């Protein structure tokens, strides 16, 4: 939000043109005095003004005189600060992508679900990697509980071939979040497309890493930040030249949201992460416009309906200001936003209520202008979602699109005095927080000092306090609890069987690979990362052809890092607002069962 931005005054409405012009038009002051009489001694501020977790005072009524002075109201959709969206025609020209996250553990099950869902309305193939893949490791290198956890287990290009069998990646955009390293997964996707005879220039979507987000989530990553930034630059340069419609960075705001952050904190710290990537990659000689074109932002969408709409609109405004400050073009300031319904708001008990929560959150995300969206299945916090819960989640988007016709309206929140005022307040506060982070040396130094962690922890503590004391209502948890409900079942035996199966499949795969050829290609990749950046992606793809696994690629890249400092910080622990009550209930159930 530029300090020099001019105040825009919309034309006043002539008195005689108002409806019911025979009546006098009351001022805000007149209305306030009338209300105070009704309150009978209670103060207007205490009774009718609400302070949010963002520190914003919500008024009982908003008036045009206040909204009309906001600086962004003169801009049309697709112009200016992009508050009203990045496209002039809104969803009419480009509907949001239905990007349901497919979390099936096996590549074969993923493929079956993907081919079915693509025929049933899904428009973006969103692959979620399991806990092993996100570490660029193999199943025998980490805790086996991570195998198949919340995503598909991939360790070889053969798995990629199975997962994407009979799916045309020239036509269907993909979205894969890769953890701190994007190169291993990117190189496997390239090898797969080349083997299929596909045109790489038609590969689009996002195969995106977020090393800072991974650091925030886990407290550390396996190599120096300098090394991962360098590898990120290699992927960006390759994509610019070979797959110009592919994004290679996905900045994840949910690592803050799911820790209990306010909308201001989620915006400020997430965009500060984007600023850090801009700074590091321009330092490698890349142009601002080229970097911005390959960045995607992912935000969680919570249950405060109007706040979440305003958050997404404010995010675009702030990012456009950042790109302008870095010297980028106006079009480079367009922020691509992926939304996912909140994990923080979901409950373990009375889980069917999660359907209603996700519907409200998805509605807010679409009104706010997301470019792609994942709706959380109602049982996601309990187990691998089954066919029923996944279908309900996907169909939530289909109803909002095909029956509610939200794809036919451009910026439906535009002009709302409340939403416009809230958008402005959020943008200003988040911009101020971004500036505070910058005074501390950027997001990495701020994280090392514990500043974001402390801010988020304070907000989370306030939220949990209000839930515990019934100030914030969680239906089915702290009010209207059904003590006779039958809990959903987590099938542990099936999961353990799959984990054992994957370990055996990895052993068989390794025995089939020419180890001499593999080691030679891995060494070539390590040397390319050290001294031949123009060859890095090609070397990684060649290693894949020689049988390299995700773990092999991860090791080769990490071996090139030398003795750089590996950062360790206090992680922001993801949680849910209902955790406190659910832990009590679990202890009670355990005690009752003996």
HELIX and SHEET records of a PDB file:
HELIX    1   1 UNK A   15  UNK A   17  5                                   3    
HELIX    2   2 UNK A   28  UNK A   39  1                                  12    
HELIX    3   3 UNK A   44  UNK A   48  1                                   5    
HELIX    4   4 UNK A   64  UNK A   67  1                                   4    
HELIX    5   5 UNK A   90  UNK A   92  5                                   3    
HELIX    6   6 UNK A  107  UNK A  119  1                                  13    
HELIX    7   7 UNK A  133  UNK A  135  5                                   3    
HELIX    8   8 UNK A  144  UNK A  146  5                                   3    
HELIX    9   9 UNK A  157  UNK A  163  1                                   7    
HELIX   10  10 UNK A  183  UNK A  196  1                                  14    
HELIX   11  11 UNK A  200  UNK A  202  5                                   3    
HELIX   12  12 UNK A  211  UNK A  218  1                                   8    
HELIX   13  13 UNK A  225  UNK A  242  1                                  18    
HELIX   14  14 UNK A  254  UNK A  257  1                                   4    
HELIX   15  15 UNK A  263  UNK A  283  1                                  21    
HELIX   16  16 UNK A  288  UNK A  293  1                                   6    
HELIX   17  17 UNK A  305  UNK A  325  1                                  21    
HELIX   18  18 UNK A  331  UNK A  333  5                                   3    
HELIX   19  19 UNK A  353  UNK A  368  1                                  16    
HELIX   20  20 UNK A  387  UNK A  402  1                                  16    
HELIX   21  21 UNK A  406  UNK A  408  5                                   3    
HELIX   22  22 UNK A  417  UNK A  439  1                                  23    
HELIX   23  23 UNK A  443  UNK A  449  1                                   7    
HELIX   24  24 UNK A  451  UNK A  468  1                                  18    
HELIX   25  25 UNK A  492  UNK A  511  1                                  20    
HELIX   26  26 UNK A  515  UNK A  531  1                                  17    
HELIX   27  27 UNK A  533  UNK A  535  5                                   3    
HELIX   28  28 UNK A  536  UNK A  545  1                                  10    
HELIX   29  29 UNK A  550  UNK A  559  1                                  10    
HELIX   30  30 UNK A  579  UNK A  592  1                                  14    
SHEET    1   A 2 UNK A  50  UNK A  51  0                                        
SHEET    2   A 2 UNK A  57  UNK A  58 -1                                        
SHEET    1   B 9 UNK A  97  UNK A  98  0                                        
SHEET    2   B 9 UNK A 372  UNK A 374  1                                        
SHEET    3   B 9 UNK A 336  UNK A 341  1                                        
SHEET    4   B 9 UNK A 295  UNK A 301  1                                        
SHEET    5   B 9 UNK A 246  UNK A 252  1                                        
SHEET    6   B 9 UNK A 205  UNK A 209  1                                        
SHEET    7   B 9 UNK A 173  UNK A 177  1                                        
SHEET    8   B 9 UNK A 124  UNK A 128  1                                        
SHEET    9   B 9 UNK A 101  UNK A 102  1                                        
END                                                                             
